[in-house]
């Protein structure tokens, strides 16, 4: 977390910074110099990002470990036949999407330090008890409740993170958070290999130990989480009162005031047509993500040249590469303040990967098929964090952002339902259906990202022409200065805010002429 890249935004010299921002802060809130702002951001990083990343690693590990358990005899021991295994995957996502829209609203109503640990302890218990199932029905019930208890974590943590950081800072933090999922793909293969070697201990199969030990890990971490998770900036405990005020103020100047809980902001998220474009982009990324997470061990095992244990271990390298690509992408995406082009580029790589999988016989050319998995996994991984950040960056105020992101997660994670139903036993080893559907979703995400990127750029140009500013100015120091003086008659006329109260300005959110979209 202390690497220079994490705080690589250009900083002006302190004298010019102070001149530009002299009127930016209230008299009782001391001015932050660039060095002080960097120290404050680093303090937030150390407190929030590592532990939240650990939570998501455990969450993703628990939801996809069934793919590793399958290689260790789960289907045979529980008497699963036909496509019953796929149904157990589907049932998880049916319940998983249930709480994603209300979860962010609940997080705002209930303190994060209470809500997140509660759901974590709940899914840890469910995961541990899943080791005790003895038949198909028991596995279905366990997977249903696992999805229900896990459903709130990801949207809540993403919403929580974008509530702490400026838009130019958020992608890297969400990427670090999400990259724990790619690490879980790597770590999960190694851990499953080790736990499956416990087969026979206590008379239990290897998959029992995979479920039981990984579930207990989650439960233990959940028990200490209330002391590790902070609330929102206004109510946190690890910052001084002055630091709290400084965090709140820097966020207000970047994306607007948080404001009170008002239903109009929820409705605005539903009325904004771009919300639905973000949703479609996200499902275009999420379907390949979940397909690969759930079926990579199976796909590798069908190459015909590896043992069961080798297949578990060989599912690890693509996810190590995905982790590295995600981190590098996040650094440059934040530095360039660009989101759309990265989605277009990497989802195009996913399309190429799936095209290779469709075009070669994996039994005849296992090396080529394995290489294609690297393209798919490493291509899709950075686009999850990038799309989440893109959505959060471009919605204001906070409640609209939380609602819009919840909607995106609900539809997007429905991609998990689709991904669970496209890789059937009778399709092996080519899996034309699964690979073809993955290619289609990836292409949709790339094309919609391209469209949205140009649409947002055009809207920024329109606002620039009206206000006589540039996008760079409005996303930088000049924009912060303008927002601090927005009620001055000349500025109010220039930005179409004459006679408007703070509440009315807040209600405009990202539709205000003062707002500039990240493209």
Beta strands, then each sheet from edge to edge (+ up, - down):
end
